[in-house]
Amino acid sequence: MSRQSLTNKQYFLPFVLVTSLFFLWGFARAILDVLNKHFQNELDISITQSSLIQVTTYLGYFLMAIPAGWFINRRGYRLGVVFGLMLFAIGAFLFIPSALAGTFYAFLGALFIIGCGLVFLETAANPYVTELGDRDTSTARLNFSQSFNGLGSLSATFFVGQFLFSGDSQANDIVLPYSILGVLVLIIAVVFSRVNLPEIKHAETEEDRQQGTRIKKLFKHHPMFVFGLFALLAYEVAEISINSYFINYVTGKGWMSDNLASIVLTIALAFFMVGRFLGSWIMRRVKAEHMLFGCAVGSVLCIGLVLLNLGPVSMVALVCNYLFEAIMFPTIFSLALRGLGNLTKSASSLLMMTPIGGCGFLLMGVVADATGMQSLPFLIPFLGYFVVLLFASELTRKKNATVLTL
């Protein structure tokens, strides 16, 4: 593949504005990984109980993904973004009365609202970025934008982690970062309410004129989209579960303190961000399906080493996995949407149900609490990456078969 620009001049400003959103939800999702250990320490709850943080937030994704797709189909990408930002801000400000209520479950309610807002942002932004330029660079473009998701993630784990694990923190200290985040999100919502984001129109096809709902057409006529949907779910199970379990794992092994663990997680997320930027650059030259296959092999091998419980080798392998997994979400997302035309928005809403895979951390928590074995729970993300490997293998096989027939 020859080198090509990521986007066209006419789409440069929309590309920059929408890419800024990726930082926001990366920050919002990564705070959850710090919240787990913080609430375990301050509210004296178990790993299994703290996993309700992920379950509640990603339940918002699951329940609101299809309504978000319906809204964006009718109102467009810009209003979808603005509505998502408003829900995000409301959820962030609800941390104030939640702290006054003084119960873990009040915080969960606020996180559910945030999850509902995030799914609107992601359902709008992910497919929109793939449309802002040449089709051949759509995967590289989404990987580049998703790189700022990684920047948001490491910013959250470092700054919020250092704030909460300073040694004299209390459960209600989490109100401050969420209040600041709420103000920032409101400002960005005002900006998006004032700008014009061009809607991308697709020519009507024969499939559009056929009877049946968009979702029914996707499942009936697009088997690789369906495979991609399950591969993305498997990836979300793996990625979110590892992030959420990371601090518990390294502290449970006795390798480091909570504070140092949050710093190491930040370093791992820096690997993740570098992997996205590097992957975006490589995929301007290498086919996306080949890149996905190689990275899936790398992740399967890394988590295999963690399962073998090899001490420092397992620790290094766990951090290296962040480099391999970095390109998976945007690459699977983009490849699953390939060639869907007017079904793209509906397909995106289905793909954005997959963060419910974050509930996989609940399974890891149950295994860890029941067995007392810190490494065994990694069997769950291992299986997730293996499904991604199967998807990449099938894409590569189909691509090679097409080349041979030509």
WORA-V145011 format. One line per field, one symbol per residue. phi: phi as a letter, one per 30 degrees, with the letter a starting at -180 (. if undefined). A space follows every 10 residues. Layout:
BEGIN
phi: ???
END
This chain:
BEGIN
phi: .ddbddbded cddedddddd dddedddddd eeddeedddd ddchcddddd ddededddde eddcddeddd ddeccjdddd dddddddede dddddddddd dibedddddd ddddeddddd dddddedddd ddldddcddd dddddddddd dddddddddd ddddcdjbdb eddddddddd dddddddddd dddccccddc ccddcddddd djdddddddd cbdddddddd ddddddeddd ddedcedddd dddidadedd dddddddddd eededddddd ddddbceddd dddddddddd ddddddddhc iedddddddd eddddedded ddeddddeic hddedddddd ddddeeedde dddddddddd cicddeeddd dedddddddd dddddddddd dddddd
END
